[in-house]
Amino acid sequence: SGNEFQGLNRMILNTAKSEMAFKSNTWFTAKQMQSAGLTPVSEDDYGVILFSTKLVDIEGTNKKEKKINYYRVFNQDSLEIIPL
């Protein structure tokens, strides 16, 4: 999406990059991988779990609550083009 990761997500990715010896700073979601025709090199690659938060209205009140969404990203170094 071109957006930079921030806060804790950035720390998580920097740690994962270091521990897995990735050289690339580029990360893909499953949807982005599919669009680019990429797949993980290893079937054992489960990616890195990140999160996002947003405030949502609590129905029937004037209050909001924080909703947490989790998603998985994969480093470019761990991906390959899907063979045809």
Salt bridges, closest charged atoms under 4 A:
GLU4 OE1 - ARG10 NH2 2.98
ASP57 OD1 - LYS64 NZ 2.66
